Amino acid sequence: MRTGPNPHALTSLDALERAGLTDAADRVALEAVAAEFRVRVSPAMAEVASAGVRGQFVPDVRELQVRPEEMVDPIGDGTHAPVPGLTHRYPDRAILHATKTCEVYCRFCFRRETVGDGGPLGAAEFDRVVAYLRATPAVREVIFTGGDPLVLSARRLGTMLDRLEALGTLEVVRFHTRIPVVAPEMVTERLVAVLDRALPVWMVVHVNHPDEITEAAGAALRGLSRAGVPLLSQTVLLRGVNAETGILEALFRRLIRHRVKPYYLHHPDLAKGTGHFRVTLAEGQALMAALRGRLTGIAQPTYVLDIPGGHGKVPVGPGYLRSEGDHWVVTDPQGRAHVYRDL
């Protein structure tokens, strides 16, 4: 049984060309991109022909266009790192960087310059993380991220979870992962068994396009759901991938059919070389306003901006209220205005 990254993943331009994902005519330009930002496409995603899927993983010469506002660490991981491998930005929760390895390297990733630059968090580093959490009981939630934490073996994850559970101060553990979608074969019975424990384990699945949810992905999500793992999703709003009302609606509808609650729609971060993916905040707000009128509230994520520099996430969805003297004006999902008095 495989417990590490898939050895058949496409990790070179030669492999991408053989799979028909890139053209030999673009080779010289793409070599410069691959030298700057790592390439990795899982076999499952290489088989999906959708442009909205391939655009997330196949290198693009536009990545070499770095804008002045773009940053190496756009969300400020390093600003709030009390010990290596841990980001503690909010009082009650901390992010555990369990590994720097992923099954796919997304072309828009805000950690694109560090993912793949090493493997799992070392034993001595994890000891320091546990010591910090023991000394900081205000932390009630640990969020496994990376890289992708589910590339680690079930044995290693089980050992880490056992030590965190033994602290006695945590209320929940959360995993942020792409694995159930991009490498569903890695969601094994052994992994699911490791996640079934007294300390509640929640999972946030990163998915951006409805075509990512293949039959195999659906089976992986059902397996996790049946094991009692609550499933949420996070999506990045990306020009050329999903920045259309119809695509987002199809994605969120497909997610709730698989018992996944859309959680966050992220405004794209200011990562280096990702300008061609970014939309404006006004465009994002307009998309969310359109979804409000046509999509059940169960399928509505919160549209958020991670403020550059490590200042945290804030909702940036469309505004429906404005104050006018002694009353409010409320805008309904169809764009009509109504007067409301609360006193």
Secondary structure in CASP SS format (residue, H / E / C, confidence):
PFRMAT SS
TARGET T0000
AUTHOR 0000-0000-0000
METHOD secondary structure of the structure
MODEL  1
M C 1.00
R C 1.00
T C 1.00
G C 1.00
P C 1.00
N C 1.00
P C 1.00
H C 1.00
A C 1.00
L E 1.00
T C 1.00
S C 1.00
L H 1.00
D H 1.00
A H 1.00
L H 1.00
E H 1.00
R H 1.00
A C 1.00
G C 1.00
L C 1.00
T C 1.00
D C 1.00
A H 1.00
A H 1.00
D H 1.00
R H 1.00
V H 1.00
A H 1.00
L H 1.00
E H 1.00
A H 1.00
V H 1.00
A H 1.00
A H 1.00
E H 1.00
F C 1.00
R C 1.00
V C 1.00
R C 1.00
V E 1.00
S C 1.00
P H 1.00
A H 1.00
M H 1.00
A H 1.00
E C 1.00
V C 1.00
A C 1.00
S C 1.00
A H 1.00
G H 1.00
V H 1.00
R H 1.00
G H 1.00
Q H 1.00
F H 1.00
V C 1.00
P C 1.00
D C 1.00
V H 1.00
R H 1.00
E H 1.00
L H 1.00
Q C 1.00
V C 1.00
R C 1.00
P C 1.00
E C 1.00
E C 1.00
M E 1.00
V C 1.00
D C 1.00
P C 1.00
I C 1.00
G C 1.00
D C 1.00
G H 1.00
T H 1.00
H H 1.00
A C 1.00
P C 1.00
V C 1.00
P C 1.00
G C 1.00
L E 1.00
T E 1.00
H E 1.00
R E 1.00
Y E 1.00
P C 1.00
D C 1.00
R E 1.00
A E 1.00
I E 1.00
L E 1.00
H E 1.00
A C 1.00
T E 1.00
K C 1.00
T C 1.00
C C 1.00
E C 1.00
V C 1.00
Y C 1.00
C C 1.00
R C 1.00
F C 1.00
C C 1.00
F C 1.00
R C 1.00
R C 1.00
E C 1.00
T C 1.00
V C 1.00
G C 1.00
D C 1.00
G C 1.00
G C 1.00
P E 1.00
L C 1.00
G C 1.00
A H 1.00
A H 1.00
E H 1.00
F H 1.00
D H 1.00
R H 1.00
V H 1.00
V H 1.00
A H 1.00
Y H 1.00
L H 1.00
R H 1.00
A H 1.00
T C 1.00
P C 1.00
A C 1.00
V C 1.00
R C 1.00
E E 1.00
V E 1.00
I E 1.00
F E 1.00
T E 1.00
G C 1.00
G C 1.00
D C 1.00
P H 1.00
L H 1.00
V H 1.00
L C 1.00
S C 1.00
A H 1.00
R H 1.00
R H 1.00
L H 1.00
G H 1.00
T H 1.00
M H 1.00
L H 1.00
D H 1.00
R H 1.00
L H 1.00
E H 1.00
A H 1.00
L C 1.00
G C 1.00
T C 1.00
L C 1.00
E C 1.00
V E 1.00
V E 1.00
R E 1.00
F E 1.00
H E 1.00
T E 1.00
R C 1.00
I H 1.00
P H 1.00
V H 1.00
V H 1.00
A C 1.00
P H 1.00
E H 1.00
M H 1.00
V C 1.00
T C 1.00
E H 1.00
R H 1.00
L H 1.00
V H 1.00
A H 1.00
V H 1.00
L H 1.00
D C 1.00
R C 1.00
A C 1.00
L C 1.00
P C 1.00
V E 1.00
W E 1.00
M E 1.00
V E 1.00
V E 1.00
H E 1.00
V C 1.00
N C 1.00
H C 1.00
P H 1.00
D H 1.00
E H 1.00
I C 1.00
T C 1.00
E H 1.00
A H 1.00
A H 1.00
G H 1.00
A H 1.00
A H 1.00
L H 1.00
R H 1.00
G H 1.00
L H 1.00
S H 1.00
R H 1.00
A C 1.00
G C 1.00
V C 1.00
P C 1.00
L E 1.00
L E 1.00
S E 1.00
Q E 1.00
T E 1.00
V E 1.00
L C 1.00
L C 1.00
R C 1.00
G C 1.00
V C 1.00
N C 1.00
A C 1.00
E C 1.00
T H 1.00
G H 1.00
I H 1.00
L H 1.00
E H 1.00
A H 1.00
L H 1.00
F H 1.00
R H 1.00
R H 1.00
L H 1.00
I H 1.00
R H 1.00
H C 1.00
R C 1.00
V C 1.00
K E 1.00
P E 1.00
Y E 1.00
Y E 1.00
L E 1.00
H E 1.00
H C 1.00
P C 1.00
D C 1.00
L C 1.00
A E 1.00
K C 1.00
G C 1.00
T C 1.00
G H 1.00
H H 1.00
F H 1.00
R C 1.00
V C 1.00
T C 1.00
L H 1.00
A H 1.00
E H 1.00
G H 1.00
Q H 1.00
A H 1.00
L H 1.00
M H 1.00
A H 1.00
A H 1.00
L H 1.00
R H 1.00
G C 1.00
R C 1.00
L C 1.00
T C 1.00
G H 1.00
I H 1.00
A H 1.00
Q C 1.00
P C 1.00
T E 1.00
Y E 1.00
V E 1.00
L E 1.00
D E 1.00
I C 1.00
P C 1.00
G C 1.00
G C 1.00
H C 1.00
G C 1.00
K E 1.00
V E 1.00
P E 1.00
V C 1.00
G C 1.00
P C 1.00
G C 1.00
Y C 1.00
L E 1.00
R E 1.00
S E 1.00
E E 1.00
G C 1.00
D C 1.00
H E 1.00
W E 1.00
V E 1.00
V E 1.00
T E 1.00
D C 1.00
P C 1.00
Q C 1.00
G C 1.00
R C 1.00
A E 1.00
H E 1.00
V E 1.00
Y E 1.00
R C 1.00
D C 1.00
L C 1.00
END
